Structure formats: structure tokens, C-alpha cells
Amino acid sequence: IRAVPAIPPRGRSAGSPAVFDTALVIEDPSQYIPSSGIACLRPAQIRVLFKLPPQFGIYPHPLAYIEWFTPLNHPDPISGMYTTRRSTR
């Protein structure tokens, strides 16, 4: 998973655009059933990956700040693809 800010052009270097990967997130682990496909998953865009400073305790994994998309409900009848948009809540 990548969350990389844009690098502005500098001298002869062209720079590079920002990259923020998208992931399907298990919203409620108690309701997640692996055989249910994407029914219990929600799309999100990873904006920042970080670790907490030691004064907040030891947490073994990096944390992520994400921006949610709306839940996946039903696939489009014509394309068969799920539609989503950025969540406003």
C-alpha cells in the first residue's frame, strides 16, 4: 500500500505526482465472513501511513489515515460493476 505525496519539479528533475492507493477495508470484523465476497468490505483511499510515538504505547503495526468511499451496495445491472463515490460523512 502506497501513500506518497507529490514531489515538485526541481532543477532538471521532472518531479512525480502523488500516489494514494485504494483498499477494501473490513469495517466490522465481527460481521465479516470471508466467503461473502466484498459484501462486508468498504473502499477507502489511503492518505497517510504512520507509527505512533513511543509515549503513546507500543503498537506493533503502522496505522493509516484513510478517506472513506460510500459502501458498495449492488452492482450496476448493465456493467456488473459496483459504483462508489467519496463519502461525505
Phi and psi restraints in degrees (range 20) as a CNS / XPLOR table:
assign (resid 1 and name C) (resid 2 and name N)
       (resid 2 and name CA) (resid 2 and name C) 1.0 -117.7 20.0 2
assign (resid 2 and name N) (resid 2 and name CA)
       (resid 2 and name C) (resid 3 and name N) 1.0 139.7 20.0 2
assign (resid 2 and name C) (resid 3 and name N)
       (resid 3 and name CA) (resid 3 and name C) 1.0 -140.3 20.0 2
assign (resid 3 and name N) (resid 3 and name CA)
       (resid 3 and name C) (resid 4 and name N) 1.0 93.1 20.0 2
assign (resid 3 and name C) (resid 4 and name N)
       (resid 4 and name CA) (resid 4 and name C) 1.0 -123.4 20.0 2
assign (resid 4 and name N) (resid 4 and name CA)
       (resid 4 and name C) (resid 5 and name N) 1.0 121.8 20.0 2
assign (resid 4 and name C) (resid 5 and name N)
       (resid 5 and name CA) (resid 5 and name C) 1.0 -69.5 20.0 2
assign (resid 5 and name N) (resid 5 and name CA)
       (resid 5 and name C) (resid 6 and name N) 1.0 161.6 20.0 2
assign (resid 5 and name C) (resid 6 and name N)
       (resid 6 and name CA) (resid 6 and name C) 1.0 -64.0 20.0 2
assign (resid 6 and name N) (resid 6 and name CA)
       (resid 6 and name C) (resid 7 and name N) 1.0 146.1 20.0 2
assign (resid 6 and name C) (resid 7 and name N)
       (resid 7 and name CA) (resid 7 and name C) 1.0 -110.5 20.0 2
assign (resid 7 and name N) (resid 7 and name CA)
       (resid 7 and name C) (resid 8 and name N) 1.0 115.5 20.0 2
assign (resid 7 and name C) (resid 8 and name N)
       (resid 8 and name CA) (resid 8 and name C) 1.0 -68.8 20.0 2
assign (resid 8 and name N) (resid 8 and name CA)
       (resid 8 and name C) (resid 9 and name N) 1.0 154.7 20.0 2
assign (resid 8 and name C) (resid 9 and name N)
       (resid 9 and name CA) (resid 9 and name C) 1.0 -59.9 20.0 2
assign (resid 9 and name N) (resid 9 and name CA)
       (resid 9 and name C) (resid 10 and name N) 1.0 143.3 20.0 2
assign (resid 9 and name C) (resid 10 and name N)
       (resid 10 and name CA) (resid 10 and name C) 1.0 -144.8 20.0 2
assign (resid 10 and name N) (resid 10 and name CA)
       (resid 10 and name C) (resid 11 and name N) 1.0 117.4 20.0 2
assign (resid 10 and name C) (resid 11 and name N)
       (resid 11 and name CA) (resid 11 and name C) 1.0 62.4 20.0 2
assign (resid 11 and name N) (resid 11 and name CA)
       (resid 11 and name C) (resid 12 and name N) 1.0 -123.6 20.0 2
assign (resid 11 and name C) (resid 12 and name N)
       (resid 12 and name CA) (resid 12 and name C) 1.0 -90.0 20.0 2
assign (resid 12 and name N) (resid 12 and name CA)
       (resid 12 and name C) (resid 13 and name N) 1.0 -6.1 20.0 2
assign (resid 12 and name C) (resid 13 and name N)
       (resid 13 and name CA) (resid 13 and name C) 1.0 -76.2 20.0 2
assign (resid 13 and name N) (resid 13 and name CA)
       (resid 13 and name C) (resid 14 and name N) 1.0 133.2 20.0 2
assign (resid 13 and name C) (resid 14 and name N)
       (resid 14 and name CA) (resid 14 and name C) 1.0 -76.6 20.0 2
assign (resid 14 and name N) (resid 14 and name CA)
       (resid 14 and name C) (resid 15 and name N) 1.0 -14.4 20.0 2
assign (resid 14 and name C) (resid 15 and name N)
       (resid 15 and name CA) (resid 15 and name C) 1.0 77.8 20.0 2
assign (resid 15 and name N) (resid 15 and name CA)
       (resid 15 and name C) (resid 16 and name N) 1.0 -174.2 20.0 2
assign (resid 15 and name C) (resid 16 and name N)
       (resid 16 and name CA) (resid 16 and name C) 1.0 -151.9 20.0 2
assign (resid 16 and name N) (resid 16 and name CA)
       (resid 16 and name C) (resid 17 and name N) 1.0 151.4 20.0 2
assign (resid 16 and name C) (resid 17 and name N)
       (resid 17 and name CA) (resid 17 and name C) 1.0 -74.8 20.0 2
assign (resid 17 and name N) (resid 17 and name CA)
       (resid 17 and name C) (resid 18 and name N) 1.0 162.3 20.0 2
assign (resid 17 and name C) (resid 18 and name N)
       (resid 18 and name CA) (resid 18 and name C) 1.0 -67.8 20.0 2
assign (resid 18 and name N) (resid 18 and name CA)
       (resid 18 and name C) (resid 19 and name N) 1.0 150.3 20.0 2
assign (resid 18 and name C) (resid 19 and name N)
       (resid 19 and name CA) (resid 19 and name C) 1.0 -131.1 20.0 2
assign (resid 19 and name N) (resid 19 and name CA)
       (resid 19 and name C) (resid 20 and name N) 1.0 118.4 20.0 2
assign (resid 19 and name C) (resid 20 and name N)
       (resid 20 and name CA) (resid 20 and name C) 1.0 -129.4 20.0 2
assign (resid 20 and name N) (resid 20 and name CA)
       (resid 20 and name C) (resid 21 and name N) 1.0 104.2 20.0 2
assign (resid 20 and name C) (resid 21 and name N)
       (resid 21 and name CA) (resid 21 and name C) 1.0 -68.0 20.0 2
assign (resid 21 and name N) (resid 21 and name CA)
       (resid 21 and name C) (resid 22 and name N) 1.0 159.2 20.0 2
assign (resid 21 and name C) (resid 22 and name N)
       (resid 22 and name CA) (resid 22 and name C) 1.0 -108.7 20.0 2
assign (resid 22 and name N) (resid 22 and name CA)
       (resid 22 and name C) (resid 23 and name N) 1.0 144.7 20.0 2
assign (resid 22 and name C) (resid 23 and name N)
       (resid 23 and name CA) (resid 23 and name C) 1.0 -136.7 20.0 2
assign (resid 23 and name N) (resid 23 and name CA)
       (resid 23 and name C) (resid 24 and name N) 1.0 156.0 20.0 2
assign (resid 23 and name C) (resid 24 and name N)
       (resid 24 and name CA) (resid 24 and name C) 1.0 -97.6 20.0 2
assign (resid 24 and name N) (resid 24 and name CA)
       (resid 24 and name C) (resid 25 and name N) 1.0 120.6 20.0 2
assign (resid 24 and name C) (resid 25 and name N)
       (resid 25 and name CA) (resid 25 and name C) 1.0 -108.7 20.0 2
assign (resid 25 and name N) (resid 25 and name CA)
       (resid 25 and name C) (resid 26 and name N) 1.0 138.1 20.0 2
assign (resid 25 and name C) (resid 26 and name N)
       (resid 26 and name CA) (resid 26 and name C) 1.0 -77.9 20.0 2
assign (resid 26 and name N) (resid 26 and name CA)
       (resid 26 and name C) (resid 27 and name N) 1.0 109.9 20.0 2
assign (resid 26 and name C) (resid 27 and name N)
       (resid 27 and name CA) (resid 27 and name C) 1.0 -73.3 20.0 2
assign (resid 27 and name N) (resid 27 and name CA)
       (resid 27 and name C) (resid 28 and name N) 1.0 -43.7 20.0 2
assign (resid 27 and name C) (resid 28 and name N)
       (resid 28 and name CA) (resid 28 and name C) 1.0 -130.1 20.0 2
assign (resid 28 and name N) (resid 28 and name CA)
       (resid 28 and name C) (resid 29 and name N) 1.0 98.7 20.0 2
assign (resid 28 and name C) (resid 29 and name N)
       (resid 29 and name CA) (resid 29 and name C) 1.0 -57.3 20.0 2
assign (resid 29 and name N) (resid 29 and name CA)
       (resid 29 and name C) (resid 30 and name N) 1.0 -27.9 20.0 2
assign (resid 29 and name C) (resid 30 and name N)
       (resid 30 and name CA) (resid 30 and name C) 1.0 -70.9 20.0 2
assign (resid 30 and name N) (resid 30 and name CA)
       (resid 30 and name C) (resid 31 and name N) 1.0 -21.2 20.0 2
assign (resid 30 and name C) (resid 31 and name N)
       (resid 31 and name CA) (resid 31 and name C) 1.0 -105.1 20.0 2
assign (resid 31 and name N) (resid 31 and name CA)
       (resid 31 and name C) (resid 32 and name N) 1.0 -3.3 20.0 2
assign (resid 31 and name C) (resid 32 and name N)
       (resid 32 and name CA) (resid 32 and name C) 1.0 -76.3 20.0 2
assign (resid 32 and name N) (resid 32 and name CA)
       (resid 32 and name C) (resid 33 and name N) 1.0 127.9 20.0 2
assign (resid 32 and name C) (resid 33 and name N)
       (resid 33 and name CA) (resid 33 and name C) 1.0 -122.0 20.0 2
assign (resid 33 and name N) (resid 33 and name CA)
       (resid 33 and name C) (resid 34 and name N) 1.0 112.7 20.0 2
assign (resid 33 and name C) (resid 34 and name N)
       (resid 34 and name CA) (resid 34 and name C) 1.0 -53.1 20.0 2
assign (resid 34 and name N) (resid 34 and name CA)
       (resid 34 and name C) (resid 35 and name N) 1.0 -33.6 20.0 2
assign (resid 34 and name C) (resid 35 and name N)
       (resid 35 and name CA) (resid 35 and name C) 1.0 -76.6 20.0 2
assign (resid 35 and name N) (resid 35 and name CA)
       (resid 35 and name C) (resid 36 and name N) 1.0 -3.8 20.0 2
assign (resid 35 and name C) (resid 36 and name N)
       (resid 36 and name CA) (resid 36 and name C) 1.0 -85.2 20.0 2
assign (resid 36 and name N) (resid 36 and name CA)
       (resid 36 and name C) (resid 37 and name N) 1.0 6.4 20.0 2
assign (resid 36 and name C) (resid 37 and name N)
       (resid 37 and name CA) (resid 37 and name C) 1.0 69.6 20.0 2
assign (resid 37 and name N) (resid 37 and name CA)
       (resid 37 and name C) (resid 38 and name N) 1.0 -132.4 20.0 2
assign (resid 37 and name C) (resid 38 and name N)
       (resid 38 and name CA) (resid 38 and name C) 1.0 -95.7 20.0 2
assign (resid 38 and name N) (resid 38 and name CA)
       (resid 38 and name C) (resid 39 and name N) 1.0 11.3 20.0 2
assign (resid 38 and name C) (resid 39 and name N)
       (resid 39 and name CA) (resid 39 and name C) 1.0 -58.0 20.0 2
assign (resid 39 and name N) (resid 39 and name CA)
       (resid 39 and name C) (resid 40 and name N) 1.0 -36.8 20.0 2
assign (resid 39 and name C) (resid 40 and name N)
       (resid 40 and name CA) (resid 40 and name C) 1.0 -104.1 20.0 2
assign (resid 40 and name N) (resid 40 and name CA)
       (resid 40 and name C) (resid 41 and name N) 1.0 17.4 20.0 2
assign (resid 40 and name C) (resid 41 and name N)
       (resid 41 and name CA) (resid 41 and name C) 1.0 -110.1 20.0 2
assign (resid 41 and name N) (resid 41 and name CA)
       (resid 41 and name C) (resid 42 and name N) 1.0 151.2 20.0 2
assign (resid 41 and name C) (resid 42 and name N)
       (resid 42 and name CA) (resid 42 and name C) 1.0 -132.0 20.0 2
assign (resid 42 and name N) (resid 42 and name CA)
       (resid 42 and name C) (resid 43 and name N) 1.0 133.8 20.0 2
assign (resid 42 and name C) (resid 43 and name N)
       (resid 43 and name CA) (resid 43 and name C) 1.0 -73.1 20.0 2
assign (resid 43 and name N) (resid 43 and name CA)
       (resid 43 and name C) (resid 44 and name N) 1.0 144.6 20.0 2
assign (resid 43 and name C) (resid 44 and name N)
       (resid 44 and name CA) (resid 44 and name C) 1.0 -148.9 20.0 2
assign (resid 44 and name N) (resid 44 and name CA)
       (resid 44 and name C) (resid 45 and name N) 1.0 152.2 20.0 2
assign (resid 44 and name C) (resid 45 and name N)
       (resid 45 and name CA) (resid 45 and name C) 1.0 -104.5 20.0 2
assign (resid 45 and name N) (resid 45 and name CA)
       (resid 45 and name C) (resid 46 and name N) 1.0 127.8 20.0 2
assign (resid 45 and name C) (resid 46 and name N)
       (resid 46 and name CA) (resid 46 and name C) 1.0 -78.1 20.0 2
assign (resid 46 and name N) (resid 46 and name CA)
       (resid 46 and name C) (resid 47 and name N) 1.0 120.7 20.0 2
assign (resid 46 and name C) (resid 47 and name N)
       (resid 47 and name CA) (resid 47 and name C) 1.0 -103.5 20.0 2
assign (resid 47 and name N) (resid 47 and name CA)
       (resid 47 and name C) (resid 48 and name N) 1.0 -36.2 20.0 2
assign (resid 47 and name C) (resid 48 and name N)
       (resid 48 and name CA) (resid 48 and name C) 1.0 -147.7 20.0 2
assign (resid 48 and name N) (resid 48 and name CA)
       (resid 48 and name C) (resid 49 and name N) 1.0 135.9 20.0 2
assign (resid 48 and name C) (resid 49 and name N)
       (resid 49 and name CA) (resid 49 and name C) 1.0 -109.4 20.0 2
assign (resid 49 and name N) (resid 49 and name CA)
       (resid 49 and name C) (resid 50 and name N) 1.0 132.6 20.0 2
assign (resid 49 and name C) (resid 50 and name N)
       (resid 50 and name CA) (resid 50 and name C) 1.0 -152.7 20.0 2
assign (resid 50 and name N) (resid 50 and name CA)
       (resid 50 and name C) (resid 51 and name N) 1.0 165.6 20.0 2
assign (resid 50 and name C) (resid 51 and name N)
       (resid 51 and name CA) (resid 51 and name C) 1.0 -118.3 20.0 2
assign (resid 51 and name N) (resid 51 and name CA)
       (resid 51 and name C) (resid 52 and name N) 1.0 146.5 20.0 2
assign (resid 51 and name C) (resid 52 and name N)
       (resid 52 and name CA) (resid 52 and name C) 1.0 -76.0 20.0 2
assign (resid 52 and name N) (resid 52 and name CA)
       (resid 52 and name C) (resid 53 and name N) 1.0 147.6 20.0 2
assign (resid 52 and name C) (resid 53 and name N)
       (resid 53 and name CA) (resid 53 and name C) 1.0 -64.1 20.0 2
assign (resid 53 and name N) (resid 53 and name CA)
       (resid 53 and name C) (resid 54 and name N) 1.0 153.3 20.0 2
assign (resid 53 and name C) (resid 54 and name N)
       (resid 54 and name CA) (resid 54 and name C) 1.0 -56.2 20.0 2
assign (resid 54 and name N) (resid 54 and name CA)
       (resid 54 and name C) (resid 55 and name N) 1.0 -29.6 20.0 2
assign (resid 54 and name C) (resid 55 and name N)
       (resid 55 and name CA) (resid 55 and name C) 1.0 -65.8 20.0 2
assign (resid 55 and name N) (resid 55 and name CA)
       (resid 55 and name C) (resid 56 and name N) 1.0 -12.9 20.0 2
assign (resid 55 and name C) (resid 56 and name N)
       (resid 56 and name CA) (resid 56 and name C) 1.0 -94.8 20.0 2
assign (resid 56 and name N) (resid 56 and name CA)
       (resid 56 and name C) (resid 57 and name N) 1.0 7.6 20.0 2
assign (resid 56 and name C) (resid 57 and name N)
       (resid 57 and name CA) (resid 57 and name C) 1.0 99.4 20.0 2
assign (resid 57 and name N) (resid 57 and name CA)
       (resid 57 and name C) (resid 58 and name N) 1.0 172.5 20.0 2
assign (resid 57 and name C) (resid 58 and name N)
       (resid 58 and name CA) (resid 58 and name C) 1.0 -97.3 20.0 2
assign (resid 58 and name N) (resid 58 and name CA)
       (resid 58 and name C) (resid 59 and name N) 1.0 122.0 20.0 2
assign (resid 58 and name C) (resid 59 and name N)
       (resid 59 and name CA) (resid 59 and name C) 1.0 -123.1 20.0 2
assign (resid 59 and name N) (resid 59 and name CA)
       (resid 59 and name C) (resid 60 and name N) 1.0 123.8 20.0 2
assign (resid 59 and name C) (resid 60 and name N)
       (resid 60 and name CA) (resid 60 and name C) 1.0 -71.6 20.0 2
assign (resid 60 and name N) (resid 60 and name CA)
       (resid 60 and name C) (resid 61 and name N) 1.0 -14.2 20.0 2
assign (resid 60 and name C) (resid 61 and name N)
       (resid 61 and name CA) (resid 61 and name C) 1.0 -124.1 20.0 2
assign (resid 61 and name N) (resid 61 and name CA)
       (resid 61 and name C) (resid 62 and name N) 1.0 154.1 20.0 2
assign (resid 61 and name C) (resid 62 and name N)
       (resid 62 and name CA) (resid 62 and name C) 1.0 -65.2 20.0 2
assign (resid 62 and name N) (resid 62 and name CA)
       (resid 62 and name C) (resid 63 and name N) 1.0 155.4 20.0 2
assign (resid 62 and name C) (resid 63 and name N)
       (resid 63 and name CA) (resid 63 and name C) 1.0 -105.3 20.0 2
assign (resid 63 and name N) (resid 63 and name CA)
       (resid 63 and name C) (resid 64 and name N) 1.0 164.5 20.0 2
assign (resid 63 and name C) (resid 64 and name N)
       (resid 64 and name CA) (resid 64 and name C) 1.0 -133.4 20.0 2
assign (resid 64 and name N) (resid 64 and name CA)
       (resid 64 and name C) (resid 65 and name N) 1.0 137.2 20.0 2
assign (resid 64 and name C) (resid 65 and name N)
       (resid 65 and name CA) (resid 65 and name C) 1.0 -96.6 20.0 2
assign (resid 65 and name N) (resid 65 and name CA)
       (resid 65 and name C) (resid 66 and name N) 1.0 124.0 20.0 2
assign (resid 65 and name C) (resid 66 and name N)
       (resid 66 and name CA) (resid 66 and name C) 1.0 -124.4 20.0 2
assign (resid 66 and name N) (resid 66 and name CA)
       (resid 66 and name C) (resid 67 and name N) 1.0 159.0 20.0 2
assign (resid 66 and name C) (resid 67 and name N)
       (resid 67 and name CA) (resid 67 and name C) 1.0 -113.9 20.0 2
assign (resid 67 and name N) (resid 67 and name CA)
       (resid 67 and name C) (resid 68 and name N) 1.0 122.5 20.0 2
assign (resid 67 and name C) (resid 68 and name N)
       (resid 68 and name CA) (resid 68 and name C) 1.0 -74.8 20.0 2
assign (resid 68 and name N) (resid 68 and name CA)
       (resid 68 and name C) (resid 69 and name N) 1.0 151.6 20.0 2
assign (resid 68 and name C) (resid 69 and name N)
       (resid 69 and name CA) (resid 69 and name C) 1.0 -108.3 20.0 2
assign (resid 69 and name N) (resid 69 and name CA)
       (resid 69 and name C) (resid 70 and name N) 1.0 164.8 20.0 2
assign (resid 69 and name C) (resid 70 and name N)
       (resid 70 and name CA) (resid 70 and name C) 1.0 -64.4 20.0 2
assign (resid 70 and name N) (resid 70 and name CA)
       (resid 70 and name C) (resid 71 and name N) 1.0 151.9 20.0 2
assign (resid 70 and name C) (resid 71 and name N)
       (resid 71 and name CA) (resid 71 and name C) 1.0 -60.9 20.0 2
assign (resid 71 and name N) (resid 71 and name CA)
       (resid 71 and name C) (resid 72 and name N) 1.0 153.7 20.0 2
assign (resid 71 and name C) (resid 72 and name N)
       (resid 72 and name CA) (resid 72 and name C) 1.0 -84.0 20.0 2
assign (resid 72 and name N) (resid 72 and name CA)
       (resid 72 and name C) (resid 73 and name N) 1.0 117.6 20.0 2
assign (resid 72 and name C) (resid 73 and name N)
       (resid 73 and name CA) (resid 73 and name C) 1.0 -99.3 20.0 2
assign (resid 73 and name N) (resid 73 and name CA)
       (resid 73 and name C) (resid 74 and name N) 1.0 -77.3 20.0 2
assign (resid 73 and name C) (resid 74 and name N)
       (resid 74 and name CA) (resid 74 and name C) 1.0 -131.5 20.0 2
assign (resid 74 and name N) (resid 74 and name CA)
       (resid 74 and name C) (resid 75 and name N) 1.0 145.0 20.0 2
assign (resid 74 and name C) (resid 75 and name N)
       (resid 75 and name CA) (resid 75 and name C) 1.0 -68.6 20.0 2
assign (resid 75 and name N) (resid 75 and name CA)
       (resid 75 and name C) (resid 76 and name N) 1.0 151.5 20.0 2
assign (resid 75 and name C) (resid 76 and name N)
       (resid 76 and name CA) (resid 76 and name C) 1.0 -61.9 20.0 2
assign (resid 76 and name N) (resid 76 and name CA)
       (resid 76 and name C) (resid 77 and name N) 1.0 133.1 20.0 2
assign (resid 76 and name C) (resid 77 and name N)
       (resid 77 and name CA) (resid 77 and name C) 1.0 -64.7 20.0 2
assign (resid 77 and name N) (resid 77 and name CA)
       (resid 77 and name C) (resid 78 and name N) 1.0 -27.2 20.0 2
assign (resid 77 and name C) (resid 78 and name N)
       (resid 78 and name CA) (resid 78 and name C) 1.0 -86.2 20.0 2
assign (resid 78 and name N) (resid 78 and name CA)
       (resid 78 and name C) (resid 79 and name N) 1.0 -51.0 20.0 2
assign (resid 78 and name C) (resid 79 and name N)
       (resid 79 and name CA) (resid 79 and name C) 1.0 -88.1 20.0 2
assign (resid 79 and name N) (resid 79 and name CA)
       (resid 79 and name C) (resid 80 and name N) 1.0 -22.8 20.0 2
assign (resid 79 and name C) (resid 80 and name N)
       (resid 80 and name CA) (resid 80 and name C) 1.0 77.2 20.0 2
assign (resid 80 and name N) (resid 80 and name CA)
       (resid 80 and name C) (resid 81 and name N) 1.0 5.8 20.0 2
assign (resid 80 and name C) (resid 81 and name N)
       (resid 81 and name CA) (resid 81 and name C) 1.0 -101.2 20.0 2
assign (resid 81 and name N) (resid 81 and name CA)
       (resid 81 and name C) (resid 82 and name N) 1.0 149.3 20.0 2
assign (resid 81 and name C) (resid 82 and name N)
       (resid 82 and name CA) (resid 82 and name C) 1.0 -79.3 20.0 2
assign (resid 82 and name N) (resid 82 and name CA)
       (resid 82 and name C) (resid 83 and name N) 1.0 145.1 20.0 2
assign (resid 82 and name C) (resid 83 and name N)
       (resid 83 and name CA) (resid 83 and name C) 1.0 -112.1 20.0 2
assign (resid 83 and name N) (resid 83 and name CA)
       (resid 83 and name C) (resid 84 and name N) 1.0 150.1 20.0 2
assign (resid 83 and name C) (resid 84 and name N)
       (resid 84 and name CA) (resid 84 and name C) 1.0 -153.7 20.0 2
assign (resid 84 and name N) (resid 84 and name CA)
       (resid 84 and name C) (resid 85 and name N) 1.0 167.0 20.0 2
assign (resid 84 and name C) (resid 85 and name N)
       (resid 85 and name CA) (resid 85 and name C) 1.0 -151.2 20.0 2
assign (resid 85 and name N) (resid 85 and name CA)
       (resid 85 and name C) (resid 86 and name N) 1.0 168.2 20.0 2
assign (resid 85 and name C) (resid 86 and name N)
       (resid 86 and name CA) (resid 86 and name C) 1.0 -61.6 20.0 2
assign (resid 86 and name N) (resid 86 and name CA)
       (resid 86 and name C) (resid 87 and name N) 1.0 136.2 20.0 2
assign (resid 86 and name C) (resid 87 and name N)
       (resid 87 and name CA) (resid 87 and name C) 1.0 -76.9 20.0 2
assign (resid 87 and name N) (resid 87 and name CA)
       (resid 87 and name C) (resid 88 and name N) 1.0 144.1 20.0 2
assign (resid 87 and name C) (resid 88 and name N)
       (resid 88 and name CA) (resid 88 and name C) 1.0 -102.9 20.0 2
assign (resid 88 and name N) (resid 88 and name CA)
       (resid 88 and name C) (resid 89 and name N) 1.0 2.1 20.0 2
